[in-house]
Amino acid sequence: MVPANHSLRDYATAKVDVMKDRLAGLGLPTDGYKGDLVARLDEAAAAAGKVEMWTSADTALDRALPAGQRFDAASAVNAETAIQSTLQTAYRAHLESEDLQGDVRGIEKQIEQKLVRDAEEIRDHIMRTVRDIGEVSIRPTVSLTSARAC
């Protein structure tokens, strides 16, 4: 619900002269500092009649929402890239889900153990075939949350 009177909407970031104009239009005093003007407009907005309508989401909520991807003939965004990006965002959110955390960590550990064995075979091969090389060390780590194995 927002105030029915447009003068009582979106005033908090307005310039002082705009606030004074709005207050004057409402027949309210226009003297004082910006904080005084905001307080007067807050009080008037609280007492004013309300209407139901769409308003802009605040910044924190806007950042938390998934980004929309537009792709059509006029768009510079490749549809496949947009879909992949959207799914990667969903993938990361699923991996951070509380109900999967234990399972994800267990899978990472199992994959890492297998990669350590594979790395040992690769290291042994290098040591056998390349005589003039020093010590070789390969330490694989796995992180499904970053969607890559290294």
N, C-alpha and C positions, 0 to 999 in steps of 0.2 A: 504494500500500500504506500502510495506517495501522496503528497499534498495536491489537492485539486488545483490550487493556484500555482501557475508556472513560476511565479516569482519566488516561490518557496522551495524550489528544487535546484540542486547543483549550485549552490551559492558558496559553499565552503572554500573553494579555490578561486572564487571571483576576485577581481580587483576591488579595492575599497570604494572607488567611485561607482562601480556597478552595484555594490551592496547598498550604498547610500541611495541610489536611484530606486532600488527595490523597496527599501524601507520607506522612502518618501511616498512611493506609489501605494503603500499599505497604510499610510497615515501614521507611521511610527517615527520616533526621533532618529535623526541621522548623525548625531554628535558622538564623539568618543573614538577610541582606538578600534582596530580591526577586530580584536577579540570581543569588544563590546557589541559591535555590529553583528558578528556571527552569533553571539548569545541571543540578541534580539530576534534574529531570523530563526534560530533554533526554537525559541519559545513560540514564535508565531507559527512555525511549521508544525510543532507539536499540537497546538490548539486548532489548527486548520482542518477543514473537511478533507477526507482522503478518497482517492480513487485507486482502483486496481489496474495496474498496467505494467508492461515490461520496463525494466530498468537495466542499466549496464551492470555487469557483474564486477565486484571489486577485484583489484589486481591479483590478490592471493588466490582467489577462486579461479580466475582466468588462467593463471599459470598452471594450476593443478589439472585443468581440463586437457584432454588429448587435443593435439593440434589437428585441424582439419586440413585435408590435402585436396587441392583442386586439380583435376586433370581432364582436359577435353581438347578439342582440335585447336583452340586458341591458346592453350596453356603451354608454357615452356617446360612444365614438369612432365617427365615420362611417367606414364601410368604404372609401369612395373616398379619403378623406383619409389613412387609414392606409396604403393601397397607394401613394398618391402620395408620401408621406413615405419609405416604404421604398425606392421606386424612385429618389427623389432622392438618398438616401444611397448607393445602389449606383452611380448616375450619377457622383457626385463621386469615388467610389473608382476607377471606370474611368478618369476623366479624369486622375487622379494616377498611373495606371499608366505605368511606364517605357516600355513599347513603344508608347504612344500620344502621349507628350509632344511629339515633333517634329511629328507630324501635326496635333495640336491647335493648336500655336502657328502653324503654317502656315495653317491654316484661319482662325484668329482674324485673322491679318494680311490675308488675302484679303478677308474680310468687312469689316474695318475700312477697307481701301482703297475698297471699294464704297460704304460708308457716308459716307466723306469726300466722295466725288463727289456723293452724294445731298444731303449737308449743304450743299455749295457751291450747288447748285441752289436749295435752300430759302433760304439766305442771300441769294442774288441776287434771288429773288422778294420777300423781305421788304424789301430795300433799294430795289427798284423801286416797290413799292406803298405803303410807309410812308415818306413823305418826311421827317417830323419826328423820325425815330429816328437815333441816333448809329451808331457802328460796331457791327456784329453779328458775333459769332464763335461758330461751332458746331464743337466738336471731339469727334466720336464716338470712343468706345473700346469695344473688344469683349473680353469675357472669358468664354470658355465654362466656365471652372472655377468662376465664380460663377453660371453659368447665366443670364446676362442680358447684353443689349447696352444701352449708354447713349449 
